[in-house]
Amino acid sequence: MAFDYSKLKGRIVEKFDTQQAFSKAIGLSEKSVSDKLNGKKSWKQKEIMKAINVLQIADGEVQDYFFKEKVQNF
């Protein structure tokens, strides 16, 4: 199952300007964050919690940022 992280990417730019600054804020390498945002690696629960905190994502919006499924075109 693939997830759509476009809204998350936008929030990162809105709050931190760069993925590099966001990566530092949550204690991950820029490569690791890039892999997660591009669906190459999965987010761990602790990483999601850190991201929610630094990006100031409301509880009711978490699903929109981390669990929105990609729509497949056939």
N, C-alpha and C positions, 0 to 999 in steps of 0.2 A: 504494500500500500504506500503510495506516495502522497506527501503533504505539500500544500501550497504555502510557502513562507513569504509571499510578496508583501503582505501587510506587516509582517514582522520586520522585513528589510526596510520598509518605509519608516517604521517607528524608530529603528536603529539610527537612520540618517537624521530623523527629526530630533532625537535626543542627544546623539553623540557625533553627528556629522560623518564619522567613518566607522567601518567595521573594526579597524585597529583599536580605536578608543573604546568601543564597546567590549571588545575582547579583553582588554586590560581590566575593565571595570568588573567583569565576571570571572577573571582569573583563568582564561583559556588563551591558547595561541590563536593568532589570526587565521592560520591554516585550518585549525580545528573548527572554528566558527564558520568559515567558508564552506567546509565540507558538510557541516550540519545544515546550513542554509540552502545548499545545493542538493540535499537528499542523499549524500554519499555516506553519512554517518547519522546515527540517531541521537536525539537529545536525551540526556539522563535527567531524572527528576530533580536532582539538586541543581543542575545547570538551568533548568526551566525556572525553578524558584528564584535563583539569582537574577536571571534575565527579567522576570516579572517585577522584581523589586527595583532594579536599576532603571527599567523602562517605564515604571509606574503604570503597569497594566492592571486594570480593575479585575477583580475576581470573575465577574460575569463576562469578560472579554477574552479570557485565556484561550478558550477553544478557537476563537477567530484567528488568533496569532499562531498557535502551535498545533492545532489538530484539524485544520481545514483541509479536506481531501482535494487533491488535484482532479480536475475533470479531464477524463481521457477522451480524445477525439479519435473516432474510428473512421 
